[in-house]
Amino acid sequence: MTEDRNSLLTLILSKLSPADIKLKENRLLIAERIEKLLQQNSWSRRHFAVLMRREIRPLRVWLGNTYNYTADSLAEICLLLNVSLGDLVAE
């Protein structure tokens, strides 16, 4: 059974390109940084969603790192969190 799982994992990983993996990692890093900034500001996700004028479900998708960030959405997040884009993506 373990061997089957290992071979399945190997097959899945072989289908992913390095660019796909890096994109996923970057999304995760941005989501983690947003979470930290929310904590620093003592904001809940719901409060942030209200500020972003978005529903909570899409916000969860954003913070769950499945959202494709656009320059506009990143700029809006930075404005609300009072950080630069560089500060958002680098820590």
HELIX and SHEET records of a PDB file:
HELIX    1   1 THR A    2  LYS A   15  1                                  14    
HELIX    2   2 PRO A   18  GLN A   40  1                                  23    
HELIX    3   3 ARG A   45  MET A   52  1                                   8    
HELIX    4   4 ILE A   56  LEU A   63  1                                   8    
HELIX    5   5 ALA A   71  LEU A   81  1                                  11    
HELIX    6   6 LEU A   85  VAL A   89  1                                   5    
END                                                                             
